């Protein structure tokens, strides 16, 4: 159970990094 939560958290932070990167790129 703990592993599922950890992997979900990792996926979420990866998505947030990707979205942040895309947002920064679209501003430039």
N, C-alpha and C positions, 0 to 999 in steps of 0.2 A: 504493500500500500504506500509506504513512504517513497519508494522508488518512482511510482506513478506521479506523485505530487512533485518530486524533484524534477523529473523530466518535463512535466507540464510547465513548471516555473522556468526551466531553461528555455523551452520553446517560446514562452511569453517574452522573456528578456531578449531573445534573438529577434523576435518579431519587432519589439520596440526599438532595438538598435537599427534594424533595417528601415523601419518607418522614419526614424529620426534622420538617418542618413539620406533617405529620399527627400525628406522635407528640406534638409539643408541644401541638397543639390538643386531642388526646384526653386529655392530662394535666390541662389546665385545666378 
